[in-house]
Amino acid sequence: MRLIKLDATASTNTFLKELAKSGYLDDFTVVWAKNQTRGRGQMDGNWCTEPGKNLTFSVLKKMEGFQLNKHFELNMAVSLAVFRTLDLLKIPRIAVKWPNDIMSGSHKICGILIENSIVGISLKSVIIGIGLNVNQSHFPGNPKASSLYNKTGIVYDLEELLQSLIKNLKLALSILQMGEGETILHEYHSNLFRKGVASTFKSGDGPIFNGIILGVGNEGKLRVRLEDDSLEEYDIKEITLLY
Ligand code: BTN
């Protein structure tokens, strides 16, 4: 494992992507920046956090031969690696919100952005970007965000936490590469946010509806039992869970 520490960069995902273009990079190269000036989130969103207080890092993982149709397994493995790390720290009421936000109670404390390089129908490598809110105490304008500090009152050592996340990431990805996707799926389901609970959703084009999350189905779609008892599967772009 090679760890590159930066004081600041626009985005660790972008930094690692550029570095990967320029030549050979070791498997599991990690780029950690104390500050990101243009952190990127899912669906072209931003990821803005207070400099020096949180973890923002990216990992290059070679995935030669890994079938693209198993991409959601990768997504679940990364989410579980974060989940397991926080579970060991006894962070209260943690869960994985589909597809890959990590929650503590009803607050988001970690976001994940996975970007691929694809060859044919298989993956060549992935860049796994993780933003974990650690010691920041205020999230102006974002009442749904929180941090480990806010949940436990403990100030965490960022480097120690990073090492623990990397260890769990290696473990979860090795389980996946050994073909044990079922184990990952089972653990993901056991820790899925609002699973089995009546919830409200907003569909992409407007209407609000109720349903119960049953789990994740084919290709990572969210399986929901609707009020008329029908079963639907939704893509990430199609619905938002309101909470
Ligand atoms: C989300 O929208 O929930 C995903 C956020 C991912 C943020 C991390 S921080 C490290 C890496 N670099 C980025 O620019 N984004 C990811």
Boltz pocket constraint, residues with backbone or C-beta under 6 A from the ligand:
constraints:
  - pocket:
      binder: B
      contacts: [[A, 10], [A, 11], [A, 12], [A, 13], [A, 14], [A, 36], [A, 38], [A, 39], [A, 40], [A, 41], [A, 42], [A, 43], [A, 45], [A, 46], [A, 47], [A, 55], [A, 56], [A, 57], [A, 58], [A, 100], [A, 101], [A, 110], [A, 111], [A, 112], [A, 113], [A, 128], [A, 129], [A, 130], [A, 131], [A, 132]]
      max_distance: 6.0
